[in-house]
Amino acid sequence: MTRRVRRKVAKKGKDDAVSLSYLEIEVEDLGLERNGNVDWTSLPDDTVIQLFSCLNYRDRASLSSTCKTWRVLGASQCLWSSLDLRAHKFDTATATSLASRCMYLQKLRFRGAESADAIIHLQAKNLREISGDYCRKITDATLSVIVARHEALESLQLGPDFCERITGDAIKAIALCCPKLKKLRLSGIKDVYADAINALAKHCPTLVDIGFLDCLNVDEAALENVSSVRFLSVAGTSNMKWDVVSHLWHKLPKLIGLDVSRTDIGSAAISRLLSSSLSLKVLCALNCPVLEEETSISTTKTNGKLLLALFSDIFRELSSLFAETSNKGRNMFLDWRCSKNKDKNLNEIMTWLEWILSHTLLRTAESNPQGLDNFWLKQGAALLLSLMQSSQEDVQERAATGLATFVVIDDENASIDRGRAEAVMRDGGIRLLLNLAKSWHEGLQSEAAKALANLSVNANVAKAVAEEGGINILAALARSMNRLVAEEAAGGLWNLSVGEEHKAAIAEAGGVKALVDLIFKWSSGGDGVLERAAGALANLAADDKCSMEVAIVGGVHALVMLARNCKFEGVQEQAARALANLASHGDSNSNNAAVGQEVGALEALVQLTRSPHEGVRQEAAGALWNLSFDDRNREAIAAAGGVEALVTLAQSCSNASPGLQERAAGALWGLSVSEANSIAIGREGGVAPLIALARSDAEDVHETAAGALWNLAFNHSNALRIVEEGGVPALVHLCSSSLSKMARFMAALALAYMFDGR
């Protein structure tokens, strides 16, 4: 059983990214021995600041509190030029406490409406860039207050999820309050009307990059008035009048890049834009079904301009942007990053292309349209891997998320496309993802771990992840104080732990303790991380040695705590499965007795058999079945109401899955070893449902139902009940027709004991 699939940083430069290798060089230059004693307080200030820059905000604050000198250094201006608050609870109180350090804050990333409300309390008047996601509940009023307090704002990005409560009124406020605005990208606006766009044209003379993505309506004619725009994206926007677009937008005097991906644009509009615009250099039209269905598009003349579409060779097209074209067909993004090109226009185009391609590829992967297998295998995977090496952190994140998403075929059944997964592996994607997972940026850690988790559903990829050192990396990430990072890392360990060959390696890497610690750390408010941690422990507990490790580090108590207290069905199911596996090793270890002796364990499992969710009922019944092999547990289960609960479960599962039927009958079989329990099962009405289960089409159910009836037949009253309820024909049928040798044997024994005069 596996969890459901949802399911390198460059050296420090203008994006404030610092590589681990850079830090190692600095430390070695100090002449310090790796294994020697180091007086950290004697380090030069510059070195301490460099160390601080490689830490997340939480660790940075912790180190700052160790001494007065480090407190001063920890507040250095260069350490607080940017903040990524997405993984943290960011409210008014937090913002107020940070305000003293944010005087020179220039770049901010946040998540959700509560965080948006708190931004103004940072008092970061010099803020230049704001980027937010999970913006569905952000209102015009909140956004208007934010921009009114940050007049120096140059970049505002909200998305990729829809900004459902933001209207054109907020866009007018942005225009009026932010005259220095250069970049505006908003997703999911219902109506971007003419007055809002005209306000941008009038009050934002340096606005060069506009993105109205996945919007419902955008006034096409008004966009002609924004004469300063160089890059424009309306990707995913519906209700566009392409005839108006093609007759007006070519007049934009500075327009270099246009993105119309995921729209219903046709070849006529594309041709007119390419032929009429004097400034246009790149037109991106990925995943445009109407365009791709028109046969005439293959003969469209691009007039020396780039047309990027699903039917074009994107890397080859990009090569035409460069003066040196002898290497056509190579990965031009990598070539560009490695070159010393100082062409400002080219750099702007490539930077914009990275952003819009990462956005479109992720959106396309999320919608998973039919017929794109060839694109993903030949170009899509390579594009995502190339974009993962971007110097733009948000591009890297989206590319990693795209890799995690595009391989998924069926989220519910944990199915991924083998060809796509192995294409990522073949192109060096595992190493790239692991390097990204080692970044100090927690957003990159989270998305890389998610991609590794989903890809590891494929056994070949899982093997590659393990061989590249991925188990140690994921085990380390599972210890993160960032819940999102820990959650995805636990998901990776869950999928890797499916392979028997990886379980010992996970234990050796400290993964078992890390997973147990996660349960205690996020025992409330972390359903996602709890489900993944419990799921991984369930897989590991199926191994004898690993099950002992789970018990030693407190796993029994942690899992029982989840079974007793958590209300989320996914967590309940995995906790019950883990307890079932812990109790499945018989006399080889003492875990069966340990689970039964844990306070509240048996009562919790009995209660879970009444869950409205079949998966929870199945795993709880399975756990009780395994636990019933222990004499003390058997009687304790009955004392906790287990007989009544399991009889009720058996009565209700005639139309349930074979797995639930097998476990319900198996648990009654285990309890019925005791004469007192056998009598109680008969008295509670357990005979009839067991006979019904004996008529199942599944061999495994035949075995457990016949075994339970055999034990019940030892008691004279139960034997009579079996006869009266029509059990004889059912057992005779099993003897003669079941494909299970064990079922035939058990049915014969039941019949023999029923009619034994003794």
C-alpha positions in Angstrom: 0.0 0.0 0.0 1.3 3.4 -0.9 0.2 6.9 -0.3 -1.9 8.6 -2.9 0.1 10.7 -5.3 -1.2 14.1 -5.1 -1.3 14.2 -5.3 21.6 23.8 -6.1 21.4 27.1 -5.7 23.6 29.5 -7.7 26.3 31.3 -5.9 25.2 34.5 -4.3 24.1 37.1 -6.9 21.4 39.5 -7.6 18.8 36.9 -6.5 20.4 36.5 -3.0 20.9 32.8 -3.6 23.8 31.2 -1.8 25.1 27.7 -2.6 26.2 25.2 0.0 29.5 24.8 -1.9 30.2 28.5 -1.4 29.8 28.1 2.4 32.2 25.1 2.4 34.8 27.1 0.6 34.5 29.9 3.2 34.8 27.5 6.1 37.9 25.8 4.6 39.5 29.1 4.0 39.5 29.8 7.7 41.8 26.8 8.2 39.5 25.2 10.7 39.6 21.4 11.1 36.4 19.7 10.3 36.6 17.5 13.4 38.3 19.9 15.7 36.9 22.2 18.3 35.8 25.6 17.0 35.2 28.7 18.9 32.3 30.1 16.9 32.4 33.4 18.7 35.8 34.1 17.3 34.6 34.0 13.6 34.9 37.2 11.6 31.7 39.1 11.3 31.5 38.7 7.6 31.7 34.9 8.0 29.0 34.8 10.6 26.7 36.9 8.3 27.5 34.5 5.5 26.5 31.6 7.7 23.3 33.4 8.7 22.4 33.9 5.0 22.4 30.1 4.5 19.7 29.6 7.2 16.0 29.9 7.2 14.4 32.7 9.2 13.5 30.4 12.1 17.1 29.1 12.5 18.5 32.6 11.9 16.4 33.9 14.8 17.5 31.1 17.1 21.1 31.7 16.4 20.7 35.4 16.9 19.4 34.8 20.4 22.6 33.0 21.6 24.7 36.1 22.3 24.7 39.9 22.0 27.2 39.9 19.2 25.2 37.5 17.1 22.0 39.3 17.9 23.5 42.5 16.3 24.8 40.6 13.3 21.6 38.7 12.9 19.8 42.0 12.4 22.1 43.1 9.6 20.4 44.9 6.7 21.7 42.4 4.1 20.0 39.5 5.9 16.6 41.2 5.8 16.4 42.4 2.2 13.9 39.6 1.4 11.4 37.4 3.3 9.6 34.3 2.3 6.8 33.8 4.8 4.7 31.2 3.0 5.5 28.4 5.4 5.0 30.4 8.5 2.0 31.6 10.5 2.2 35.3 9.6 -0.3 37.5 11.4 -0.4 41.0 12.8 1.5 40.0 16.0 4.3 38.3 14.0 4.5 41.3 11.6 4.8 43.7 14.5 7.6 41.7 16.0 9.5 41.7 12.7 8.9 45.4 11.9 12.2 46.6 13.5 14.2 44.4 11.1 12.2 45.3 7.9 13.2 48.9 7.4 15.2 47.9 4.3 13.0 44.9 3.2 12.7 44.9 -0.6 11.2 41.5 -1.5 8.3 39.7 0.2 6.6 36.4 -0.5 3.4 35.5 1.5 0.6 33.0 1.4 -3.1 33.5 2.2 -5.5 36.3 3.2 -4.4 36.5 6.8 -0.8 37.1 5.8 -1.9 39.8 3.3 -3.7 41.6 6.1 -0.6 41.6 8.2 1.8 43.0 5.5 1.3 46.6 6.4 2.4 46.0 10.0 5.9 45.2 8.8 6.2 48.9 8.0 8.5 48.1 5.1 8.1 51.3 3.2 11.0 50.4 0.8 9.3 47.2 -0.4 9.9 46.7 -4.1 8.5 43.3 -4.8 5.5 41.5 -3.4 4.5 37.9 -4.5 1.5 36.0 -3.0 -0.3 32.8 -3.5 -3.5 31.2 -2.1 -5.1 34.6 -2.8 -8.7 33.5 -3.2 -9.9 35.4 -0.1 -7.9 38.5 -0.6 -10.2 41.5 -1.2 -10.0 44.8 -3.0 -9.8 46.5 0.3 -6.8 44.5 1.5 -4.9 44.9 -1.7 -5.7 48.6 -1.9 -4.3 49.2 1.6 -1.1 47.2 0.8 -0.3 49.2 -2.3 -1.2 52.5 -0.6 1.4 51.8 2.0 4.1 50.7 -0.5 4.4 53.4 -3.1 7.9 52.3 -4.1 6.5 48.9 -5.3 7.9 47.8 -8.6 6.6 44.2 -8.9 3.3 42.7 -7.8 2.4 39.1 -8.5 -0.6 37.3 -7.1 -1.3 33.7 -8.2 -1.3 31.1 -9.7 -4.5 30.3 -7.9 -7.4 32.6 -8.7 -7.9 36.0 -7.1 -11.7 35.6 -7.0 -12.5 38.6 -4.8 -10.2 41.1 -6.5 -11.8 43.3 -9.2 -10.8 46.1 -11.6 -11.2 48.6 -8.7 -8.1 47.2 -7.0 -6.2 47.4 -10.3 -7.1 51.1 -10.4 -5.8 51.5 -6.8 -2.5 49.8 -7.8 -2.1 52.3 -10.7 -2.8 55.3 -8.6 -0.6 54.3 -5.7 2.4 52.7 -7.4 3.8 55.0 -10.1 7.1 53.1 -10.2 5.4 49.7 -11.0 7.3 47.7 -13.6 5.7 44.3 -13.4 2.1 43.3 -12.7 0.9 39.7 -12.8 -2.5 38.7 -11.5 -4.4 35.4 -11.9 -8.1 34.7 -12.0 -9.6 38.2 -12.1 -13.2 38.1 -13.2 -13.2 41.4 -15.1 -10.2 43.5 -16.0 -12.2 46.4 -17.4 -11.1 49.3 -19.6 -10.9 52.0 -16.8 -8.6 49.8 -14.8 -6.2 49.2 -17.7 -6.3 52.9 -18.8 -5.4 53.8 -15.2 -2.3 51.6 -15.5 -1.5 53.3 -18.9 -1.8 56.7 -17.4 -0.1 56.4 -14.0 2.5 53.7 -14.5 4.8 54.9 -17.3 7.5 52.2 -16.6 5.1 49.3 -16.6 6.8 46.8 -19.0 5.5 43.4 -17.9 1.8 42.7 -17.6 0.2 39.3 -17.0 -3.6 38.9 -16.7 -3.6 35.1 -16.4 -6.7 32.8 -16.3 -9.0 35.8 -16.2 -12.6 35.7 -17.2 -12.7 39.0 -19.2 -9.9 41.4 -20.2 -10.6 44.5 -22.2 -8.5 43.9 -25.4 -8.9 47.4 -26.8 -7.7 49.1 -23.6 -4.5 47.1 -23.5 -3.4 48.9 -26.7 -3.1 52.1 -24.6 -0.4 50.7 -22.4 2.4 51.8 -24.7 5.2 51.0 -22.3 4.5 47.2 -22.2 7.2 45.0 -23.5 6.0 41.6 -22.2 2.3 40.7 -22.1 0.6 37.4 -21.1 -3.1 36.6 -21.2 -2.5 32.8 -20.8 -5.6 30.9 -19.9 -7.8 33.9 -20.2 -11.2 33.2 -21.7 -13.7 35.3 -23.8 -10.9 37.0 -25.7 -11.9 38.7 -29.0 -9.0 37.6 -31.1 -10.0 39.6 -34.1 -9.8 42.8 -32.0 -6.4 41.6 -30.5 -4.9 40.9 -33.9 -5.9 44.4 -35.3 -4.8 46.4 -32.2 -2.0 44.8 -30.3 0.4 44.8 -33.2 0.4 48.6 -32.7 2.0 48.3 -29.3 5.4 50.0 -30.1 7.6 48.2 -27.5 5.9 44.7 -27.4 8.6 42.1 -27.5 7.0 39.0 -26.0 3.4 37.9 -26.1 1.9 34.8 -24.4 -1.5 33.5 -25.4 -1.0 29.9 -24.2 -4.0 27.8 -23.1 -6.5 30.0 -25.0 -8.7 29.5 -28.0 -6.7 31.7 -30.4 -6.6 30.5 -34.0 -4.1 30.6 -36.8 -5.6 33.7 -38.4 -4.9 35.9 -35.4 -1.5 34.3 -34.9 -0.5 35.0 -38.5 -1.7 38.7 -38.3 0.2 39.3 -35.1 3.4 37.8 -36.5 3.2 39.7 -39.8 2.0 43.0 -38.5 3.9 43.7 -35.3 7.3 45.4 -35.9 8.6 44.9 -32.4 7.3 41.4 -31.5 10.1 38.8 -31.3 8.4 35.9 -29.4 4.9 34.6 -29.5 4.1 31.8 -27.1 1.0 29.7 -27.9 1.4 26.5 -26.0 -1.6 24.2 -25.5 -4.0 26.1 -27.8 -6.4 23.4 -29.1 -7.9 25.5 -31.8 -4.6 26.5 -33.2 -3.2 23.0 -33.1 -6.2 21.5 -34.9 -5.9 23.9 -37.9 -3.9 22.4 -40.7 -3.0 25.8 -42.1 -0.8 26.6 -39.1 2.0 24.4 -40.5 2.4 26.9 -43.4 2.2 30.1 -41.3 5.1 32.4 -42.0 6.7 33.7 -38.8 8.6 36.5 -40.5 11.7 35.8 -38.4 9.8 35.8 -35.1 9.6 32.9 -32.7 6.4 30.9 -32.5 6.5 28.5 -29.5 3.7 25.9 -29.7 3.3 22.2 -28.9 4.0 21.4 -32.6 7.3 23.3 -32.7 10.8 22.3 -31.5 11.0 24.8 -28.7 14.7 24.5 -28.0 15.5 24.8 -31.7 13.3 27.9 -32.0 15.0 29.5 -29.0 18.4 29.0 -30.6 17.4 31.6 -33.3 17.5 34.3 -30.6 21.2 33.9 -30.4 23.7 35.2 -32.9 25.6 31.9 -32.8 23.3 29.3 -34.2 25.7 26.5 -34.9 24.4 24.6 -31.9 20.8 24.5 -32.9 18.8 22.0 -31.0 20.8 22.2 -27.8 19.3 23.2 -24.5 19.4 27.0 -25.1 18.3 27.9 -21.5 21.5 26.2 -20.2 23.6 27.7 -22.9 22.2 31.2 -22.1 22.9 30.8 -18.4 26.4 29.6 -18.9 27.2 32.3 -21.5 28.7 35.7 -20.8 26.1 37.4 -23.0 25.6 41.0 -22.0 22.7 41.7 -24.4 20.1 43.2 -22.0 17.2 42.6 -24.4 18.1 39.0 -24.8 18.4 38.5 -21.1 15.0 40.1 -20.5 13.4 37.9 -23.1 14.9 34.7 -21.7 14.0 35.6 -18.1 10.4 36.3 -19.2 10.3 33.0 -21.2 11.4 31.0 -18.2 8.6 32.5 -16.1 5.8 32.1 -18.6 6.9 28.6 -19.7 7.1 27.4 -16.1 3.6 28.7 -15.5 2.1 27.3 -18.6 3.7 23.9 -18.2 2.5 23.6 -14.6 -1.0 24.6 -15.6 -1.0 22.1 -18.4 0.2 19.4 -16.2 -2.5 20.2 -13.7 -5.3 20.0 -16.3 -3.7 16.9 -17.8 -5.3 17.1 -21.3 -5.3 14.1 -23.5 -2.9 13.7 -26.4 0.2 15.3 -24.9 2.2 12.2 -24.2 4.5 12.8 -27.2 5.1 16.4 -26.1 5.9 15.5 -22.5 8.3 12.7 -23.5 10.1 14.7 -26.3 10.1 18.2 -24.9 8.1 18.8 -21.8 10.2 16.8 -19.3 13.4 18.4 -20.7 11.9 21.9 -20.4 10.9 21.3 -16.8 14.4 20.0 -15.9 16.0 23.0 -17.6 13.7 25.4 -15.8 14.6 23.8 -12.5 18.0 25.3 -13.0 16.8 28.8 -13.4 18.2 31.6 -11.2 14.5 32.6 -10.5 13.4 30.8 -7.4 9.7 30.9 -8.3 10.5 29.4 -11.7 12.5 26.6 -10.0 9.6 25.9 -7.7 7.0 25.7 -10.5 9.2 23.5 -12.6 9.6 21.0 -9.7 5.9 21.1 -9.0 5.3 20.5 -12.7 7.5 17.4 -12.6 5.6 16.2 -9.5 2.3 16.8 -11.4 2.8 15.7 -15.0 3.8 12.2 -14.1 0.5 11.5 -12.3 -2.2 9.6 -14.2 -4.6 8.7 -11.4 -4.3 10.6 -8.2 -6.8 8.4 -6.4 -5.0 5.1 -7.2 -1.4 6.3 -6.9 -0.7 5.7 -10.6 2.0 7.5 -12.5 3.0 7.4 -16.2 6.0 5.1 -16.4 7.4 6.6 -19.6 7.2 10.2 -18.2 8.8 9.2 -14.9 11.7 7.3 -16.6 12.2 10.2 -19.0 12.9 12.5 -16.0 15.3 9.9 -14.6 17.0 9.4 -18.0 17.6 13.1 -18.4 19.3 13.4 -15.0 16.3 14.7 -13.2 16.8 12.8 -10.0 20.2 14.4 -9.3 18.8 17.8 -10.1 15.8 17.3 -7.8 18.1 16.1 -5.0 20.3 19.1 -5.4 17.3 21.3 -5.2 16.1 19.5 -2.1 19.5 20.3 -0.4 18.9 24.0 -1.1 18.5 26.3 2.0 15.3 27.7 0.4 12.4 25.9 2.1 10.1 26.5 -0.8 12.5 24.6 -3.1 13.0 21.9 -0.6 9.2 21.3 -0.4 8.6 21.2 -4.1 11.6 19.0 -4.9 10.6 16.5 -2.1 7.1 16.4 -3.6 8.5 15.6 -7.1 10.8 12.9 -5.6 7.9 11.4 -3.7 5.6 11.2 -6.7 8.3 9.9 -9.1 9.3 7.2 -6.5 6.0 5.4 -7.1 7.8 4.0 -10.0 10.1 1.2 -8.8 13.0 2.1 -11.2 12.9 5.7 -10.1 12.8 4.7 -6.5 15.9 2.7 -7.0 17.6 5.6 -8.6 16.6 7.9 -5.8 18.0 5.5 -3.3 21.3 5.0 -5.2 21.8 8.8 -5.5 21.5 9.3 -1.7 17.9 10.4 -1.8 16.9 8.5 1.4 19.4 10.4 3.6 18.3 13.7 2.1 14.6 12.9 2.6 15.2 11.7 6.1 17.0 14.9 6.9 14.1 17.0 5.4 11.6 15.0 7.5 13.2 16.7 10.5 12.6 20.1 9.2 10.7 22.6 11.4 8.9 23.7 8.2 5.7 21.6 8.1 5.4 21.7 4.3 8.9 20.5 3.8 8.5 17.7 6.4 5.2 16.7 4.9 6.6 16.2 1.4 9.7 14.5 2.7 7.5 12.1 4.7 5.6 11.4 1.5 8.8 10.5 -0.2 9.8 8.1 2.5 6.3 6.6 2.3 6.6 5.8 -1.4 10.2 4.6 -1.0 9.3 2.3 1.9 7.1 0.3 -0.4 10.2 -1.4 -1.7 11.5 -4.0 0.6 15.1 -3.2 -0.4 14.7 0.4 0.9 13.3 -0.2 4.3 16.6 -1.0 6.1 18.2 2.1 4.4 15.5 4.3 5.7 16.0 3.0 9.2 19.7 3.4 9.0 19.3 7.0 7.9 17.2 7.8 11.0 14.0 7.9 9.0 12.0 5.9 11.5 12.7 8.2 14.4 12.2 11.3 12.2 8.7 10.0 11.2 7.7 9.2 14.7 8.9 12.6 15.8 6.8 14.2 13.1 3.7 12.7 14.7 4.4 14.2 18.0 5.5 17.5 16.5 2.4 18.0 14.4 -0.1 16.1 16.4 -2.7 18.8 15.9 -3.3 20.8 12.8 -1.2 18.7 10.4 -3.4 16.1 8.8 -1.2 15.9 5.6 2.0 15.3 7.4 0.4 12.9 9.9 -1.1 10.8 7.1 2.3 10.6 5.3 4.3 9.8 8.4 1.8 7.1 9.5 1.7 5.7 6.0 5.5 5.4 5.9 5.6 3.8 9.4 3.0 1.3 8.3 5.1 0.2 5.4 8.2 0.0 7.6 6.4 -1.9 10.3 5.8 -4.7 7.9 9.5 -5.5 8.1 10.5 -7.4 11.3 13.6 -5.4 12.1 12.1 -2.0 11.2 9.0 -2.8 13.3 11.3 -3.2 16.3 12.9 0.1 15.5 9.4 1.7 15.3 8.6 0.4 18.8 11.9 1.4 20.3 11.6 5.1 19.3 8.0 5.5 20.6 6.1 4.6 17.5 3.5 2.5 19.2 2.5 5.4 21.5 2.5 7.8 18.6 0.3 5.7 16.4 -2.2 4.9 19.1 -2.4 8.6 19.9 -3.4 9.2 16.2 -5.9 6.3 16.3 -7.5 7.7 19.4 -7.5 11.5 18.7 -7.2 12.3 15.0 -10.5 12.7 13.2 -9.1 12.7 9.6 -9.9 9.5 7.9 -6.6 9.3 6.0 -4.6 9.5 9.2 -6.9 7.0 11.0 -6.5 4.5 8.1 -2.7 4.7 8.1 -2.4 4.6 11.8 -4.6 1.5 12.0 -2.6 -0.1 9.2 0.6 0.7 11.0 -0.6 -0.9 14.2 -1.8 -3.9 12.2 1.6 -4.4 10.7 3.4 -3.9 14.0 1.2 -6.7 15.4 1.8 -9.1 12.5 5.1 -10.6 13.4 3.9 -13.2 15.8 6.5 -14.6 18.2 9.4 -13.0 16.3 9.1 -9.9 18.5 7.0 -8.5 21.3 5.2 -5.7 19.4 1.8 -7.6 19.4 1.7 -7.5 23.1 3.1 -4.0 23.3 0.4 -2.6 21.1 -2.3 -4.4 23.2 -0.8 -3.0 26.4 -0.7 0.6 25.2 -3.4 2.5 27.0 -6.5 3.1 24.8 -5.1 1.1 21.8 -7.7 -1.6 21.6 -10.6 0.7 22.5 -9.5 3.1 19.7 -9.3 0.3 17.1 -12.7 -1.1 18.1 -14.1 2.4 17.7 -12.6 2.8 14.3 -14.5 -0.3 13.1 -17.5 1.9 13.2 -16.0 4.6 11.0 -18.1 5.7 8.0 -15.0 5.2 5.8 -14.4 1.7 4.5 -10.6 2.0 4.4 -10.6 2.9 8.1 -12.9 0.0 9.0 -10.8 -2.4 7.0 -7.5 -1.5 8.6 -8.9 -1.4 12.1 -10.4 -4.9 11.6 -7.1 -6.1 10.3 -5.3 -4.7 13.3 -7.7 -6.4 15.7 -7.3 -9.7 13.7 -3.5 -9.6 14.2 -3.8 -8.5 17.8 -6.2 -11.4 18.6 -3.4 -13.9 18.2 -2.2 -12.8 21.7 -4.2 -14.4 24.5 -4.4 -11.3 26.6 -5.2 -9.1 23.7 -8.0 -11.5 22.7 -9.8 -11.1 25.9 -9.1 -7.4 26.2 -10.6 -6.8 22.7 -13.8 -8.6 23.8 -13.9 -6.5 27.0 -13.6 -3.4 25.0 -16.7 -4.3 23.0 -14.9 -5.9 20.1 -17.3 -8.8 19.7 -20.3 -6.6 19.2 -18.4 -4.2 17.0 -17.0 -6.9 14.7 -20.3 -8.7 14.4 -21.9 -5.5 13.4 -19.1 -4.9 10.9 -19.6 -8.4 9.4 -23.3 -7.8 9.1 -22.8 -4.6 7.2 -20.0 -5.6 4.8 -21.9 -8.0 2.4 -21.4 -5.5 -0.4 -18.0 -4.2 0.8 -14.6 -4.9 -0.7 -13.1 -8.3 -0.4 -10.3 -6.8 1.8 -12.8 -5.6 4.4 -14.8 -8.8 4.3 -11.6 -10.9 4.8 -10.5 -8.8 7.8 -13.9 -8.7 9.4 -14.2 -12.4 9.2 -10.6 -12.8 10.2 -11.0 -10.8 13.4 -14.0 -12.9 14.4 -12.0 -16.0 13.6 -9.2 -14.7 15.9 -11.6 -13.9 18.8 -13.5 -17.1 18.5 -10.4 -19.1 19.6 -11.7 -18.3 23.1 -14.8 -20.3 24.1 -16.3 -17.4 25.9 -15.8 -15.2 22.8 -17.2 -17.9 20.5 -20.4 -18.1 22.6 -20.6 -14.3 22.6 -20.2 -14.2 18.8 -23.1 -16.6 18.3 -25.2 -14.8 20.8 -24.6 -11.4 19.1 -25.8 -12.8 15.7 -22.3 -13.4 14.2 -23.2 -16.8 12.5 -25.4 -15.5 9.7 -23.0 -12.8 8.4 -20.1 -15.4 8.5 -22.2 -17.8 6.4 -23.0 -14.9 4.0 -19.2 -14.2 3.7 -18.5 -17.8 3.0 -20.5 -17.4 -0.2 -18.2 -14.6 -1.3 -16.4 -14.8 -4.7 -13.0 -14.1 -3.1 -10.9 -17.0 -1.9 -9.3 -15.0 0.9 -12.8 -14.4 2.4 -13.6 -18.1 2.0 -10.7 -19.0 4.3 -11.4 -16.5 7.1 -15.2 -17.1 7.1 -14.7 -20.9 7.1 -12.1 -20.7 9.8 -14.4 -18.6 12.0 -17.3 -21.1 11.4 -15.0 -23.9 12.3 -14.2 -22.4 15.7 -17.8 -21.5 16.3 -18.8 -25.1 15.5 -17.0 -26.4 18.7 -20.0 -25.0 20.6 -23.2 -27.0 20.4 -25.4 -23.9 20.3 -23.4 -22.3 17.6 -23.4 -25.6 15.6 -27.2 -25.5 15.7 -27.2 -21.9 14.6 -25.0 -22.7 11.6 -27.5 -25.4 10.6 -30.5 -23.2 11.1 -29.0 -20.3 9.2 -28.2 -22.4 6.1 -24.6 -22.9 6.8 -24.4 -26.5 5.8 -25.0 -25.9 2.0 -22.6 -23.0 2.1 -19.8 -25.1 3.7 -20.4 -28.0 1.4 -20.2 -25.6 -1.5 -16.8 -24.4 -0.2 -15.6 -28.0 0.2 -16.4 -28.8 -3.4 -15.8 -25.6 -5.3 -13.5 -23.1 -3.6 -10.1 -22.6 -5.3 -8.5 -22.2 -1.9 -7.2 -25.4 -0.4 -7.2 -23.8 3.0 -10.9 -22.8 2.6 -11.8 -26.4 1.6 -10.0 -27.8 4.6 -11.6 -25.3 7.1 -15.0 -26.0 5.7 -14.6 -29.7 6.0 -13.4 -29.3 9.6 -16.4 -27.2 10.4 -18.8 -29.8 9.0 -17.0 -32.5 10.9 -17.2 -30.8 14.2 -20.9 -29.7 13.7 -22.0 -33.4 13.3 -19.6 -34.9 15.8 -21.8 -36.4 18.5 -19.1 -35.7 21.1 
